[in-house]
Amino acid sequence: MSSGPLFLGLDLSTQQLKALILDKDSRTVHQVAVHFDRDLPHHGTKNGALQGPDKGEVTSPVHMWLEAVDLLFARLHGAGVDLGAVMAVSGAGQVAHTRDLIALSF
């Protein structure tokens, strides 16, 4: 694992939460993902979402996203990533809303 400063990128999509760790030369040091349906099946999602209760309504449990963050960081720690060396964090996500697509960055 890289010993210098690291940079963490997070991507939240409908199906997964993904992390990418880069070194100071923008080389990928590690990447990991939490797939909602496979890794958190107790939430009962299909393609990361729940159908209903109304016709055409689709939602994703916020608690699932929070649990995914915990699992993602546990996996990074278990892989030996020195989270104390992370100097910056960036993230992005997309939320589909009927006819619009809302892009989020933080």
Beta strands, then each sheet from edge to edge (+ up, - down):
strand 1: 6-12
strand 2: 16-23
strand 3: 28-35
strand 4: 50-51
strand 5: 58-59
strand 6: 86-97
strand 7: 100-105
sheet 1: 3+ 2- 1+ 6+ 7-
sheet 2: 4+ 5-
end
